[in-house]
Amino acid sequence: MEAAAQYSLEGEGEGSGARLVLTGQLTLRHMAAIEPALAGLAGPIAAIDLAAVEEIDTVGAWVVCRLARDHGAEIAGASEAAERLLAAVRGISPEGAMGPPRPPVWERVPLALGEQVFAARSGVIGVVGFIGQILIGAGNLLRRPSRFPLTALVHQMELVGVTALPIIGLMSFLIGIVIAQQGSVQLEQFGAEALTVNLVGRITLRELGVLMTAIMVAGRSGSAFAAQLGTMKLTEEIDAMRTIGISPIEALVIPRILAATFMMVLLGFYSALVAIIGGAVVGQFALGIPFWTFIARIQEVVPEHDLWVGLIKAPVFGLIVALAGCYNGMQVRGNSEEVGRRTTMAVVSAIFAVIVLDAFFAVFFTEVGWG
């Protein structure tokens, strides 16, 4: 027969405080009978003795921890299982109920800021270390070309590039239509509708073609990289590869980075061309500019360096997207929730980095005379 939860005070009235002895079943079923009495205990309590406790669950552990907190008492005589449960309850208790009262918000802010700064520092170190691993892996592949994962590279190029053509083509075509239509409306006020050709050609080849493609690749392929590698981390496939002597960096990360870097050049150029076609369609039906005249005019009014600006930015953006996806995928720890969190971080950080770099590129190319 189960023993109900009971308590007794030993040494009550002594200056050093009494000893609270708990016995029986400290479980949800039995704690309701004594919890109000325990909550009403007054006076100093030096220790809480759990040596005679037969069973304890989360509710019992919570009551014991709360008593220890309120009376400044030590917990003694707990079994190994009880100790683990007490430690777990202390760790998950909201608002520090199992430990000292939390300081006011204004006292916690500096600590929170410090923790964030330290976490950012750790993140930078992790990224630098990850890039170092990639460079070491690339050096190993250059020394032993027979180990290069050519099949994996071709497969990733198909996934990043070929299968992305329809969605990127549709997006670019619609962007070209919007730029031409909205641009012509504004230019019409000055009687300069013909300059719509200049607007569409320059903005798509120089900026929007490669930028929007990078954002699409980040949302499509960057997230896939993070989710794939993160899932492989959880299922211990990456650990298994290391066990049999295969470098995950060489077999998984480098093919993805190379595929995204190379295919971004083609996808960016393809995106700009399709956007120009979209603008030419608007010119044909809304501006009275024949389709082929629009295309021919593009070649005359768009400087050659605008094309090179887009082609130079494309591989850099592809590299950033692939690094963000692979790094976050390789950082997955613990559970499936981490996969989702890291996938989101990969997309957000890649898009943010791409936009920031695009701003730097704009300033740089203007300074060198390619503005």
C-alpha positions in Angstrom: 0.0 0.0 0.0 1.3 3.4 -0.9 2.3 5.7 1.9 0.7 9.1 1.8 2.9 12.2 1.8 3.7 13.4 5.3 6.0 16.0 6.9 7.4 16.7 10.3 9.6 19.4 11.8 12.6 18.3 13.9 14.5 20.7 16.1 11.8 23.3 16.0 12.5 26.4 18.0 16.3 26.1 17.7 18.2 29.2 16.6 19.8 27.5 13.6 16.4 26.6 12.2 14.3 23.4 12.1 14.8 20.4 9.9 11.8 19.6 7.7 11.5 15.8 7.1 9.3 14.7 4.2 8.2 11.1 3.8 6.0 8.9 1.6 4.8 9.6 -1.9 5.6 13.2 -3.0 3.5 12.9 -6.2 0.6 14.8 -7.7 -1.9 12.4 -6.1 -0.7 12.9 -2.6 0.8 16.4 -2.4 -2.6 18.1 -2.4 -3.2 17.0 1.2 -0.1 18.6 2.7 0.8 21.4 0.2 -1.3 24.1 1.9 0.3 23.3 5.3 3.8 23.4 3.8 3.0 26.7 2.2 2.0 28.1 5.6 5.1 27.1 7.4 6.8 30.0 9.2 10.1 30.4 10.9 13.6 29.4 9.7 14.1 26.0 8.1 17.7 24.9 7.9 17.3 21.7 5.7 14.7 19.7 3.9 15.3 15.9 4.4 14.2 13.7 1.5 15.9 10.5 2.7 12.5 8.8 3.6 10.7 9.8 0.3 9.6 6.7 -1.6 8.6 8.5 -4.9 8.7 12.0 -6.2 7.4 13.5 -9.4 7.5 17.0 -11.0 4.8 18.4 -8.7 6.6 17.2 -5.6 10.0 18.5 -6.9 8.4 21.9 -7.5 7.0 22.1 -4.0 10.4 21.1 -2.5 12.3 23.6 -4.6 9.9 26.4 -3.7 10.2 25.6 0.0 14.0 25.6 -0.3 13.8 29.0 -2.0 11.4 30.6 0.4 13.2 29.5 3.5 16.8 29.5 2.3 17.0 25.8 3.2 19.3 23.1 1.8 17.9 19.9 0.3 19.5 16.8 1.8 19.0 13.0 1.4 17.7 13.1 -2.1 18.2 10.0 -4.2 20.0 10.2 -7.6 16.7 10.2 -9.5 15.3 12.9 -7.2 18.4 15.0 -7.7 18.0 14.8 -11.5 14.3 15.8 -11.2 15.1 18.7 -8.8 17.8 20.0 -11.2 15.4 19.8 -14.1 12.7 21.7 -12.2 15.1 24.4 -11.2 16.2 24.8 -14.8 12.7 25.2 -16.4 11.0 27.1 -13.6 9.6 30.4 -14.9 10.8 33.7 -13.5 13.4 32.0 -11.3 10.8 30.5 -8.9 13.3 27.8 -7.9 16.2 30.2 -7.4 16.8 33.8 -6.2 14.3 36.4 -7.3 15.1 37.9 -10.6 16.5 41.5 -10.6 14.4 44.3 -12.1 14.4 44.7 -15.9 16.7 47.7 -15.8 19.3 45.6 -14.0 19.0 42.7 -16.4 19.4 44.7 -19.6 23.2 45.1 -19.4 23.5 41.4 -18.8 21.3 40.6 -21.8 23.3 43.0 -24.0 26.5 41.4 -22.8 25.2 37.9 -23.6 24.1 39.1 -27.1 27.5 40.6 -27.8 29.3 37.5 -26.6 26.9 35.3 -28.7 27.7 37.5 -31.8 31.4 37.1 -31.1 31.0 33.4 -30.9 29.0 33.4 -34.2 31.7 35.3 -36.0 34.3 32.8 -34.7 32.1 30.0 -35.9 31.7 31.5 -39.4 35.5 32.1 -39.7 36.2 28.5 -38.6 33.6 27.2 -41.1 35.3 29.1 -43.9 38.6 27.7 -42.8 37.3 24.2 -43.0 36.0 24.9 -46.5 39.4 26.2 -47.6 41.2 23.2 -46.1 38.7 20.9 -47.8 39.2 22.7 -51.1 43.0 22.3 -50.7 42.6 18.6 -50.1 40.5 18.2 -53.3 43.0 20.2 -55.3 45.8 17.9 -54.2 43.7 14.8 -54.9 41.4 15.6 -57.9 40.2 12.0 -58.0 38.3 12.6 -54.8 36.3 15.5 -56.2 32.6 14.8 -55.9 31.7 15.6 -59.5 28.4 13.7 -59.4 27.3 15.6 -56.4 28.3 18.9 -58.0 26.3 18.1 -61.2 23.3 17.1 -59.1 23.4 20.3 -57.1 23.8 22.4 -60.2 20.6 20.8 -61.5 18.8 21.5 -58.3 20.0 25.0 -57.9 19.9 26.1 -61.5 17.9 24.0 -64.0 14.9 23.3 -61.7 14.8 27.0 -60.8 14.4 28.3 -64.3 10.6 28.3 -64.5 10.0 30.2 -61.2 12.9 32.7 -61.8 11.7 33.2 -65.4 8.2 34.0 -64.3 9.3 36.3 -61.6 11.7 38.2 -63.9 9.1 38.5 -66.7 6.6 40.0 -64.3 9.3 42.4 -62.9 10.1 43.5 -66.4 6.5 44.2 -67.1 6.1 46.2 -63.8 9.2 48.3 -64.4 8.3 49.1 -68.0 4.6 49.9 -67.1 5.3 52.0 -64.0 8.4 53.7 -65.6 6.5 54.7 -68.7 3.7 56.2 -66.6 6.2 58.5 -64.8 8.2 59.3 -67.9 5.1 60.2 -69.9 4.7 63.3 -67.7 7.9 64.6 -69.3 7.2 63.3 -72.8 10.0 60.8 -72.5 8.3 57.5 -72.9 11.1 56.3 -75.2 13.5 56.3 -72.2 11.6 53.4 -70.8 14.0 51.2 -72.9 16.9 52.7 -71.0 15.2 52.2 -67.7 14.3 48.6 -68.2 17.7 47.7 -69.7 19.9 49.3 -67.2 18.0 48.4 -64.0 17.5 44.7 -65.0 21.1 44.0 -66.2 22.7 46.0 -63.4 20.6 45.6 -60.3 17.2 43.9 -60.2 18.0 40.9 -62.3 20.8 39.5 -60.1 19.4 40.9 -56.9 15.9 39.3 -57.2 17.5 36.1 -58.4 19.8 36.0 -55.3 16.7 36.5 -53.1 14.9 33.7 -54.8 17.8 31.4 -54.6 18.2 32.2 -50.9 14.6 31.3 -50.2 14.7 28.2 -52.5 18.2 26.7 -52.4 19.6 28.3 -49.3 16.8 27.0 -47.1 17.1 23.6 -48.8 20.8 23.4 -48.0 20.2 24.2 -44.3 17.3 21.8 -44.0 19.1 18.9 -45.7 22.4 19.3 -43.8 20.5 19.9 -40.5 18.4 16.7 -41.0 21.6 14.8 -41.7 23.1 16.1 -38.5 20.1 15.0 -36.5 20.0 11.5 -38.0 23.8 11.2 -37.4 24.5 10.6 -41.1 27.3 13.2 -41.0 28.9 11.5 -38.0 28.7 8.2 -39.9 30.5 9.8 -42.8 33.3 11.0 -40.5 33.5 7.5 -39.0 34.2 5.9 -42.4 36.7 8.6 -43.4 34.6 10.8 -45.6 34.8 14.5 -45.0 31.3 16.1 -44.9 32.8 19.4 -46.0 34.3 17.9 -49.2 31.3 15.6 -49.9 28.4 17.9 -48.9 29.3 21.5 -48.5 31.8 22.2 -51.3 29.5 20.8 -54.1 26.7 23.0 -52.9 28.8 26.1 -52.7 30.3 25.6 -56.1 26.9 24.9 -57.6 25.3 28.0 -56.1 28.2 30.2 -57.1 28.4 29.0 -60.8 24.6 28.8 -61.4 24.0 32.3 -60.0 25.9 33.7 -62.9 23.7 31.9 -65.4 20.5 32.5 -63.5 21.3 36.2 -63.0 21.9 36.7 -66.8 18.8 34.6 -67.6 16.7 36.7 -65.2 17.9 40.0 -66.8 17.1 38.7 -70.3 13.6 37.6 -69.4 12.9 40.9 -67.6 13.9 42.7 -70.8 11.5 40.5 -72.8 8.8 41.4 -70.3 9.6 45.1 -70.8 9.5 44.6 -74.6 6.1 43.1 -74.3 4.8 46.2 -72.5 6.5 48.3 -75.2 4.8 46.4 -77.9 1.2 46.6 -76.5 1.3 49.8 -74.4 3.9 52.2 -75.7 3.8 51.5 -79.4 7.4 50.4 -79.5 7.8 47.3 -81.7 9.2 44.3 -79.9 12.4 43.9 -81.9 12.9 47.6 -82.0 12.8 47.6 -78.2 15.4 44.7 -78.1 17.7 46.4 -80.6 17.5 49.7 -78.7 18.6 47.9 -75.6 21.9 47.1 -77.2 22.4 50.8 -78.1 21.5 52.5 -74.8 22.8 50.0 -72.2 26.6 50.4 -71.6 28.6 47.2 -71.7 29.8 47.7 -68.1 26.3 47.4 -66.8 26.3 43.7 -68.0 29.7 43.2 -66.3 28.4 44.7 -63.0 25.6 42.1 -62.9 27.9 39.3 -63.8 30.5 40.3 -61.2 27.9 40.5 -58.4 26.2 37.2 -59.3 28.9 34.7 -58.1 29.5 36.7 -54.9 25.8 36.6 -54.1 25.6 32.9 -54.9 28.6 32.3 -52.6 27.0 34.2 -49.7 23.7 32.3 -50.1 25.4 28.9 -50.1 27.6 29.8 -47.1 24.6 30.9 -45.1 22.7 27.8 -45.9 25.5 25.3 -45.3 26.8 27.0 -42.2 23.4 27.0 -40.5 22.7 23.5 -41.6 25.9 22.3 -40.0 25.1 24.1 -36.7 21.9 22.1 -36.0 22.0 20.6 -32.6 19.5 18.7 -30.5 16.0 18.3 -32.1 13.9 18.9 -35.2 12.8 22.4 -34.0 16.4 23.5 -34.4 16.2 22.5 -38.1 13.4 25.0 -38.6 15.1 27.7 -36.7 18.4 27.3 -38.5 16.6 27.2 -41.9 14.9 30.5 -41.1 18.2 32.0 -40.0 19.9 30.8 -43.2 17.3 32.6 -45.4 17.1 35.8 -43.4 20.9 36.1 -43.0 21.5 35.4 -46.7 19.0 38.0 -47.9 20.3 40.6 -45.4 23.9 40.0 -46.5 23.0 40.1 -50.2 21.2 43.5 -49.8 24.1 44.9 -47.8 26.7 43.7 -50.3 24.6 45.1 -53.2 24.7 48.6 -51.5 28.5 48.3 -51.2 28.8 47.2 -54.8 26.7 50.2 -55.9 29.0 52.6 -54.1 32.1 50.8 -55.4 31.1 50.7 -59.0 30.1 54.4 -58.9 33.5 55.3 -57.5 35.3 53.4 -60.3 33.3 55.1 -63.0 30.8 52.3 -63.7 27.9 54.2 -62.2 
